[in-house]
């Protein structure tokens, strides 16, 4: 039973990630004419990728050192 809950949770998480990526790609490609200003990376646009890298790094450390 625990295994089926885990599989369902992973499927739900995967669907949420795919949906977030779809919304993100729609938002970034939703400008009719790209202007030079819109092509410049802003601090706000860099936040999600930095957060993802930080999350991956902390997860890797936890797995590496077997922290709870």
C-alpha positions, 0 to 999 in steps of 0.5 A, spaced: 500 500 500 505 504 501 508 503 495 502 505 491 502 511 495 509 513 493 508 511 485 501 515 485 505 521 489 511 521 484 506 521 478 503 527 481 509 530 482 512 529 475 505 531 472 506 538 476 513 539 474 511 538 467 505 543 467 509 548 471 514 547 465 509 548 460 506 554 463 513 557 464 514 556 456 508 559 455 509 565 459 516 566 456 514 565 449 508 569 449 510 576 447 509 578 440 515 582 438 521 580 442 524 587 444 532 588 446 529 589 453 525 583 454 531 579 451 536 581 457 536 576 463 533 580 469 534 578 477 527 575 477 528 570 471 534 568 474 531 566 481 527 559 479 534 556 476 538 558 482 533 555 487 533 549 483 540 548 483 540 550 490 535 544 491 539 539 487 545 541 491 542 540 498 539 534 496 545 531 493 549 533 500 543 529 503 544 523 499 552 523 500 552 524 507 546 520 509 543 525 513 535 525 515 
